[in-house]
Amino acid sequence: MTAEPVIDGQETLALRGAAPASGDGASTTVVVPPPSVRASLSPSRAADFKTCPLLYRFRSIDRLPERPTVEQARGTLVHAVLERLFDLPAATRTPASAGDLVAPQWDRLVTEQPELAGLFEAGDEVGPAEFLRSAAALLEGYFAVEDPSRLEPAERESLISAVVDDELLIRGYLDRLDVAPDGALRVVDYKTGGAPREAFEARALFQLKFYALVLWRTRGVVPRVLRLLYLKDAEVCDYSPDADELLRFERTVVALWQAIEQATARQDFRPRPSRLCDWCSHQAHCPTFGGTPPPFPVAAGAADPLTDARSRPAAPGADE
C-alpha cells in the first residue's frame, strides 16, 4: 500500500456547511486529489456501509434528504462552541465563557443553515430555550474531564486526507489535534451522547482509526492516543494504536471500498436490520419496513463523499 498527502493547510475549504473558525488552531483546506484517485471515502460513509449497505446507498448515491434532528443540531452546536472556546485567552476558558458562546453560535448556525430554523414546532417537548440549556449542560460535562486553560490545540475542526492503494482518497474532520513538545499526537473527538456499549464504542474507534491512518500516512507519526470524550457522562476513553494495527486497518478500509464498488456495479445494496433502524430517516423506502427504494440512478457511479456536508448521526453514542 502507498499513500501521499493531498492537503494544503493554507488553502480555503469550500466543502463544508459551517464557516471556519477565526482562531489560529482552525485549519481549512481545498482537497485536490492527484490524478490517480478515482474514489473517496469518509469514516461516516464507511460506517454507513458497515452498518447497513442500503443506508449507504440512500445517503451517498440516492442522496435522499434527511430532516435535521434535535440530537444532530445539539451535537453540531456543542462542537461549534468547543471549537470557538479555544479562540479565547487560556485564562478565560471557563464554564461561564463557554455558556456565553451557546446562543451566539446557535444564531450563527441557523444563519448558515436556515433549515435549522424549523427544527422546533409549536407543542414540541423541546423548545429553543430548553434546547440551549441542554447544550450548556453538555458543556459542563466537558469541563468535568478537561481543563481547556491548560491546552493549546494544534488544530481544530481540520480536514485531513491521504491516498491509499494509489486510487482511494480517505479523509475526515478532526474535532481536535493536540501535539506534545516531543511531537506526539493526540486525536480528540467529542461525543455528545452517553458513553456507549461496546458495539457503539467500536464504531467510534473505527472513526478515530481512520484519522490515525491519515495522520500516519501524511506525517509519518502514529498518534500516541486516540481520545473519545463523552460529554453527557463526563467519561474519557483512550486508545493507543500501533503501526501494525494501522496497516491492518488500511487493508480493511480498502476492502470495504472494494465491497462498495461491487455493490454499486451490481446495484445491490441490501438492508441490514438492527436497533439503529429506530433512528433511520429512510424507513419509508426500506423493504424491511414495507417500503421500496427509489430507482437506482442511471448515471450512478461510486458516490464521492467529499461533497457531503458534515453531519452528526442521531443514534445514541454514534454522533461524530
Secondary structure, 3 states (H helix, E strand, C coil): CCEEECCCCCCCCCCCCCCCCCCCCECCCCCCCCCCCCEEECHHHHHHHHHCHHHHHHHHHCCCCCCCCHHHHHHHHHHHHHHHHCCCCHHHCCHHHHHHHHHHHHHHHHHHCHHHHHCCCCCCCCCHHHHHHHHHHHHHHHHHHCCHHHCCCCEEEEEEEEEECCCEEEEEEEEEEEECCCCCEEEEEEECCCCCCHHHHHHHHHHHHHHHHHHHHHHCCCCCEEEEEECCCCEEEEECCCHHHHHHHHHHHHHHHHHHHHHHHHCCCCCCCCHHHHHCCCHHHCHHHCCCCCCCCCCCCCCCHHHCCCCCCCCCCCCC
